[in-house]
Structure formats: C-alpha cells, structure tokens
Amino acid sequence: MIPNITASTIYSTLGNNSSLIPLGIKDIANSCGLTTASYLAGDKLEGKDRFIDEFGTQAIWLGGLPTFKHFLGKILCKSKNLDSKIDARILKNKQILEAAQEFAPTQEIKNSIKHVANNSKAFKTITLAKFAGATVLTALAYFGLTKFRHNYTENQIKKEYLSKENMKRKSAQINFSSAFEGVNKIQNKQPSFTGLQSFMFDPVKNLMLVDGAITAERFSHSRNKQDFMGYAIKEGSFWFFMYFAGQKIANALEKFCEQKYNKSIDLDARVIESKEFKQAFANRTVKTQLDAFKAADKSDVDIYKYAVKPDNKNLVVNMAKKSDIISMLKLSWFKKSDKVDTRKYIDLDDLRNVHSKIEKLYSQYENSGENIDEFFKSLRKLKRSSVIINIGSCIAALGIIAPGIMLAMRKLSSNSEYQVKKDIEEKLKNEMS
C-alpha cells in the first residue's frame, strides 16, 4: 500500500529542518550544479571525477549512517535480547520510564521496555557504540570512495595520454617497443552520552559529524591548489546553506509574516493544513482544548501520561501527533495504529510549544476581523510560500551560485586547465623520457 501523499505532507517534510529529505534535495541540486560546472570547465575527465565525488558521497552521506546504525543496533541489541527500537532517552526520567511501561500499546512492548530498564547500563553502552560505530564506518566508506576516485581518474588520464602518444608515434613511424616497456613499468607502480545526545538522536546533526570528517578529508587530500580552492568554495557554501541557512531563513520569514500579516506560521504544515484544526477554530472549541491541556500540565510525568493516554482526543495532543512529536505505533511500513508507541522519546518542551503556538495563533484569529475561511486561506498560503522560498533559495545558492563562482574563478584564472590531468601527464612525460 502506497501512503497518501498530500500537500500538507510535502510542505511539512520540506520545511522540517530535522528531516533528511530537504538535505537530499539540496545536495542533488548542489551535485548537479558542480558536476555541470566541471564539464563546462572544458574537460570530460574532470566532469567524471566530480560526478563520482558528488553523487558517490551523496549516497554514502545520506544512506550510510542510517543503514549502519540500523544494522549495528539490531546486531548489538540481539546479543543482549534488547529491543533496538527503544529510544535510550526514555531512561532519563524514572517516572516517565514507568509511565512508558504502564501505557505501552502492547504487552510485548511493555515487557521489552521493562527488560531495557533492568539492563539500562548495557543498553546505554550499546546506544553509544551504535552511534560511534556507524559514524566511523560511514567516514571509512567515504575514504574508500576517495581512494577509488583518485585511482580511477589517474588511470583514465594515463590511458588517454598514452593513446595520444601512440597515435603521434605511429604517424611518425617510430619504433614503440621501448615506449611500451616504459608504459608497463608505470602501470605496475600502483557510557555516558549526555553531551552527545543532540548529535546521536537528530539525523541531521548525525550527518554534520560525518560531514566534518568528509570536509577534513577533502582538504587534506586535495591534489593541488586548484583542487583546494574548489573545495573551499564548495564546502563553505555547502555547510552554510545545508545546515544553517534553512533555519535562519525560516525564522526570518516567520518574523516577517507575524509583523506584516499578524499570523504565526511556525506550526507544522500538517497542522495548518488540518481540517480538524480549522474546525476547532471555527466552532471555538479550541479554547476548551487549550485549557484542558494546560490543566493537565502539572509536571513532566503528568503531561506525559496525559499525552500517551489511550483515546485522548485533545486538540494539542492530536496536533503533536500530526507533527511527529508524539510517535504512533507502526502496524506496517506505512500504516499506523491509533496508540502511542511509548518506546519512542517525547520532547515535552516541543509538546508544550505546540500548545503555546496554537494559543498564540487563536489570539491572532480572534483579533484579525477575518472569517475562518479568509484567515486559514491566508495562513496556508503564507506557510507554503515560506517553505518554497526557503528551500528554493538554498537550492539556487547550492546548485547555481556556488558552482557559478567556481566556474568563473577557473575561467578567469591564468591556469584554467584541469590541474590534476596536467600534473599526471607531466609525470608520465618525465617517466617515459
């Protein structure tokens, strides 16, 4: 069964700074732009080298870390008969851990949480080992790709150079025996993880660690000054527009919409697009729902129990579920249960923020003088536009502007040739002579 992909799902995903999908889209744009620029620089071999570097790195970068984490988690947890789907952060608060067992959606999950609680030290060690191991393996996979790329490019340059030399010598009717002998010689030469939590459990911050290793490796293995300068522009623009610009642009657009239109667009797109959400504003039951949530919020454990309690129809809780702040139990790859998966961590600050944002938006609606249809039509349009502007500007910067700067620098420099090729050909020429 294919999941129902709606406009709200698309805009929510593209506007989520903790999702890998927007990063993947930005990286595809960046890779296409840089590869095209390398071909336009005038050398097919440079274009191929860039293609392997960009798209190979992308596959390792986006796929390697989650894949390694998944399999390492399964292998390590299986050795201790522990459930790898449990989030280690639920072990932090003893009362919430007990509540997670009490409100577990199935007896099997209840037993698995209890077993992890009884072996918390081993589970924390496994969690840390899984994170460290996956990061190291992903970095090693990239180092392997770099070695392959350098060897592949060098061999292609050698083949092309030797083929040209062959043609020259044949046309001059020279005896090639000594030259081939030289060619053959050349070819034969060849326990506590508190400080790491934000990186361990956020997939985007996971990638930042891997990217740090990739960036360091690219600089340290630059084959010449031209290579180094290219990476300086590429890596600088990549880090800024991939990891920092998105949130900064989102914050600026949210502030603009609030100041100019008196509308807060910082809720998840799936909430803003929700019919249930709009209906609660229309019939004014939203106030009752907000008050009920606030009354339940006496302590962390109280609001946790309120959020995971079966059949809780509170609007704030439902919108937190839509925003994936509260994870629902998966019945299959695409289908979800109506019960909360208490193995997953709930960020109570994020949950409370949903309440604050809804309360603020409702106050803006009350003071807007607009009817419900006008208000939500404008709100949804602003949210969609902000997401498009945000990701569009990052794509333009990574896919057009940064590659354009690199190409312009090459064309305007005194040495615009592909330096790697020039260096290898010079080396071959010296060895053959």
C-alpha positions in Angstrom: 0.0 0.0 0.0 1.4 3.4 -1.1 1.0 6.2 1.6 -1.4 9.1 0.9 1.0 11.9 -0.1 -0.8 15.2 0.4 0.2 18.9 0.1 0.5 19.1 3.9 2.9 16.1 3.9 5.0 17.7 1.2 5.2 21.1 2.8 5.8 19.6 6.2 8.7 17.5 5.0 10.3 20.3 3.0 10.0 22.7 5.9 11.4 20.3 8.5 15.0 21.1 9.5 15.4 17.7 11.2 14.4 15.8 8.0 16.9 14.2 5.6 14.7 14.8 2.6 15.3 18.6 2.3 19.0 17.9 2.7 18.9 15.3 -0.1 17.1 17.7 -2.4 19.6 20.5 -1.7 22.5 18.1 -2.2 21.2 16.8 -5.5 21.0 20.4 -6.7 24.5 21.1 -5.5 25.9 17.9 -7.0 24.2 18.6 -10.4 25.5 22.2 -10.4 29.1 21.3 -9.5 29.2 18.4 -12.0 27.9 20.6 -14.8 30.4 23.3 -13.9 33.2 20.8 -14.1 32.1 19.6 -17.6 31.8 23.3 -18.7 35.4 23.9 -17.4 36.3 22.0 -20.6 37.4 18.5 -19.6 35.3 15.3 -19.6 37.7 13.6 -17.1 37.2 16.4 -14.6 33.4 16.1 -15.0 33.6 12.3 -14.4 35.8 12.9 -11.4 33.4 15.4 -9.9 30.4 13.1 -10.7 31.9 10.2 -8.8 32.8 12.5 -5.9 29.5 14.3 -5.6 27.0 11.5 -6.2 29.1 8.8 -4.6 29.5 11.0 -1.5 25.8 11.7 -1.5 24.9 8.0 -1.4 27.3 7.4 1.5 26.3 10.6 3.3 22.5 10.0 3.2 22.4 6.3 3.2 25.4 5.1 5.1 24.8 6.5 8.5 21.1 5.3 9.0 21.9 2.0 7.4 24.9 1.3 9.6 23.0 2.5 12.7 20.1 0.2 11.9 22.1 -2.9 11.4 24.6 -2.3 14.3 21.6 -1.6 16.6 20.0 -4.9 15.6 23.2 -6.9 15.9 24.3 -5.4 19.3 20.8 -5.5 20.8 20.1 -9.0 19.7 23.2 -10.2 21.6 21.6 -9.0 24.8 18.0 -9.7 23.8 17.1 -6.0 23.9 14.7 -4.0 21.7 16.7 -1.8 19.3 13.6 0.3 18.6 13.6 1.8 22.2 14.9 5.3 22.5 17.5 5.5 25.2 16.3 9.0 26.2 13.2 7.5 27.9 15.6 6.1 30.6 16.5 9.6 31.8 13.4 10.1 33.9 12.4 7.2 36.2 8.7 8.2 36.5 8.3 8.7 32.7 10.0 5.3 32.2 7.4 3.7 34.5 4.6 5.6 32.7 6.0 4.3 29.3 5.6 0.7 30.6 2.1 1.5 32.1 0.8 2.9 28.8 2.7 0.6 26.4 0.4 -0.2 23.5 1.1 -4.0 23.7 2.2 -6.4 26.3 5.2 -7.3 24.2 6.4 -3.6 24.1 5.7 -3.3 27.9 8.0 -6.3 28.5 10.7 -5.0 26.2 10.7 -1.6 28.0 10.9 -3.3 31.3 13.8 -5.5 30.2 15.7 -2.4 28.9 15.0 -0.7 32.2 16.5 -3.6 34.1 19.6 -3.5 31.8 19.9 0.2 31.3 23.7 0.4 31.6 24.1 -2.2 28.8 21.5 -0.5 26.6 23.2 2.9 27.0 26.6 1.4 26.1 25.1 -0.3 23.0 23.4 3.1 22.0 26.7 4.9 22.2 28.6 2.0 20.4 26.0 2.0 17.6 26.3 5.8 17.1 30.2 5.8 17.2 30.5 2.7 15.0 28.0 4.0 12.4 29.8 7.3 12.2 33.3 5.7 11.8 32.0 3.2 9.2 30.4 5.9 7.2 33.6 8.0 7.3 35.6 4.9 6.2 33.2 4.3 3.3 33.9 7.8 2.1 37.7 7.4 2.4 37.3 4.3 0.3 35.4 6.2 -2.3 38.0 8.9 -2.4 40.8 6.4 -3.0 38.8 4.7 -5.7 38.0 8.1 -7.4 41.7 9.2 -7.3 42.9 5.9 -8.8 40.1 5.8 -11.4 40.8 9.4 -12.6 44.5 8.8 -12.7 44.1 5.6 -14.7 41.8 7.3 -17.2 44.2 10.2 -17.7 47.0 7.7 -18.2 45.0 5.8 -20.8 44.1 8.9 -22.7 47.6 10.3 -22.6 49.2 7.0 -23.7 46.6 6.7 -26.5 47.6 10.1 -27.8 51.3 9.3 -27.6 50.6 6.1 -29.5 49.0 8.0 -32.3 51.8 10.5 -32.5 54.4 7.9 -32.7 52.6 5.8 -35.3 52.2 8.8 -37.6 55.9 9.5 -37.2 56.7 5.7 -37.9 58.7 5.4 -34.7 59.6 2.1 -33.1 57.4 1.8 -29.9 58.9 -1.2 -28.2 60.9 0.9 -25.7 58.0 3.2 -25.1 55.6 0.3 -24.3 58.1 -1.1 -21.9 58.1 2.2 -20.0 54.3 2.3 -20.0 54.2 -1.2 -18.4 56.6 -0.1 -15.7 54.4 3.0 -14.9 51.1 0.9 -14.7 52.7 -1.6 -12.4 53.7 1.0 -9.7 50.1 1.4 -8.1 28.9 5.1 29.0 27.7 8.4 29.4 26.4 10.1 26.3 24.7 13.1 27.8 26.9 15.6 25.9 26.3 13.8 22.6 22.6 13.5 22.8 21.7 16.3 20.3 24.0 14.6 17.7 23.1 11.0 18.5 19.3 11.3 18.1 19.0 14.1 15.5 19.5 12.6 12.0 20.7 16.0 10.6 23.2 16.5 13.3 24.4 12.9 12.8 25.3 13.9 9.3 27.1 17.0 10.5 29.7 14.7 12.2 30.1 12.7 9.1 30.4 15.9 7.0 33.1 17.1 9.3 35.1 14.1 8.5 34.4 14.4 4.8 35.4 18.1 4.7 38.6 17.4 6.6 39.4 14.5 4.3 38.8 16.6 1.2 41.1 19.4 2.3 43.8 17.1 3.5 43.7 15.1 0.2 43.4 18.0 -2.2 45.6 17.1 -5.1 46.7 20.7 -5.9 45.9 24.4 -5.2 43.1 24.3 -7.8 41.5 21.3 -6.0 41.9 23.0 -2.6 40.2 26.3 -3.7 37.4 24.4 -5.3 36.7 22.5 -2.1 37.0 25.8 -0.1 34.1 27.3 -2.0 32.1 24.0 -2.2 32.4 23.1 1.4 31.9 26.7 2.7 28.6 27.1 0.7 27.6 23.6 1.5 27.9 23.9 5.3 26.1 27.2 5.4 23.2 26.5 3.1 22.8 22.9 4.1 22.8 23.2 7.9 22.4 26.8 9.0 20.7 28.9 6.4 17.4 26.9 6.3 16.6 27.7 10.0 17.7 31.3 9.7 15.6 31.9 6.6 12.6 30.1 8.2 13.0 32.3 11.3 13.2 35.5 9.2 10.1 34.5 7.2 8.1 33.7 10.3 9.0 37.0 11.8 8.1 38.8 8.6 4.7 37.1 8.4 3.9 37.9 12.1 4.9 41.6 11.8 3.2 42.3 8.4 0.2 39.9 8.5 -0.1 39.2 12.2 -0.1 35.5 11.5 2.2 32.9 13.1 3.3 30.2 10.6 5.7 28.3 12.9 3.4 25.3 13.4 4.0 22.2 11.3 2.4 22.4 7.8 0.3 19.3 8.6 -1.3 21.2 11.5 -2.0 24.3 9.5 -3.5 22.3 6.6 -5.6 20.1 9.0 -9.4 20.2 8.7 -9.7 19.3 12.4 -7.5 22.2 13.3 -9.5 24.7 11.2 -12.8 23.3 12.6 -11.7 23.8 16.2 -11.1 27.5 15.4 -14.4 27.7 13.5 -16.6 26.3 16.4 -14.3 27.9 19.0 -13.7 24.6 20.9 -10.0 25.3 20.6 -10.2 27.4 23.8 -11.6 24.5 25.8 -8.9 22.2 24.4 -6.1 24.6 25.3 -7.4 24.9 28.8 -7.7 21.2 29.3 -4.1 20.7 28.2 -2.9 23.4 30.5 -4.8 21.9 33.5 -3.1 18.6 32.9 0.3 20.1 32.7 1.2 19.9 36.5 4.6 18.2 36.0 6.6 16.4 33.3 5.2 13.0 34.2 1.6 14.3 34.4 1.7 15.9 30.9 3.5 12.7 29.6 0.7 10.5 30.9 -1.9 12.8 29.5 -0.2 12.8 26.1 0.1 9.0 25.8 -3.2 8.1 27.4 -5.3 6.0 25.0 -8.3 7.7 23.4 -7.2 11.2 24.4 -8.8 13.5 21.8 -7.3 16.7 23.0 -6.5 19.1 20.1 -3.0 19.9 21.3 -2.1 16.2 21.7 -3.6 15.4 18.3 -1.6 18.2 16.6 1.6 17.0 18.3 0.9 13.5 16.8 0.4 15.1 13.4 3.8 16.9 13.9 5.5 13.6 14.9 6.4 15.0 18.3 4.4 12.0 19.6 5.1 8.8 17.7 2.3 6.4 16.9 2.8 2.6 16.9 3.5 1.3 13.3 1.5 -1.6 12.2 3.2 -2.0 8.9 5.6 0.0 6.7 3.0 2.7 6.0 0.1 2.1 8.4 0.0 3.5 11.9 -2.1 2.5 14.9 -4.1 4.9 17.0 -1.9 4.1 20.0 1.2 5.9 21.1 4.5 4.0 20.8 5.9 4.5 24.2 9.3 3.2 23.2 9.9 6.5 21.4 11.0 9.7 23.1 8.6 12.6 23.5 10.3 16.0 23.8 8.0 17.7 26.4 9.3 21.1 25.5 8.2 20.6 21.9 4.9 19.3 23.1 4.3 22.4 25.3 5.4 24.6 22.4 2.5 23.2 20.3 0.1 24.5 23.0 1.8 27.9 23.0 1.8 28.3 19.3 -1.9 27.3 18.9 -2.8 29.7 21.7 -1.0 32.5 20.0 -2.5 31.7 16.6 -6.0 31.6 18.0 -5.5 35.0 19.6 -4.4 36.3 16.2 -7.5 34.9 14.6 -9.8 36.5 17.2 -8.2 39.9 16.6 -8.0 39.6 12.8 -11.5 40.6 11.9 -11.4 37.9 9.2 -13.8 35.0 8.8 -12.4 31.4 9.3 -12.0 30.7 5.5 -10.2 34.0 4.9 -7.9 33.5 7.8 -6.9 29.9 7.0 -6.6 30.6 3.3 -4.1 33.4 4.0 -2.3 31.3 6.7 -1.8 28.3 4.5 -0.6 30.5 1.6 2.0 32.1 3.8 3.2 28.8 5.1 3.5 27.3 1.7 5.3 30.3 0.3 7.7 30.4 3.2 8.7 26.7 2.6 9.1 27.3 -1.2 11.2 30.4 -0.7 13.4 28.7 1.9 14.3 25.6 0.1 14.3 27.4 -3.3 16.9 29.9 -2.1 19.1 27.2 -0.7 18.8 25.2 -4.0 19.7 28.3 -6.0 22.7 29.0 -3.8 24.0 25.4 -3.9 23.0 24.4 -7.4 23.7 27.7 -9.4 25.5 30.4 -7.5 28.3 28.3 -5.8 29.1 26.3 -9.0 28.9 29.5 -11.0 31.5 31.1 -8.7 33.8 28.1 -9.1 33.5 28.1 -12.9 34.1 31.9 -13.1 37.2 31.6 -11.0 38.5 28.8 -13.3 37.8 30.7 -16.5 39.3 33.9 -15.2 42.5 32.3 -13.7 45.8 32.2 -15.5 45.7 28.4 -15.3 42.2 27.3 -16.3 43.2 23.8 -17.3 42.3 20.7 -15.3 45.3 20.7 -13.0 45.1 17.1 -11.9 45.3 16.0 -15.5 48.2 18.4 -16.2 50.2 17.1 -13.2 49.7 13.4 -14.1 50.5 14.0 -17.8 53.7 15.9 -16.8 54.7 13.0 -14.5 54.1 10.4 -17.3 56.1 12.5 -19.8 59.1 12.6 -17.4 58.9 8.9 -16.6 58.6 7.9 -20.3 61.5 10.1 -21.3 
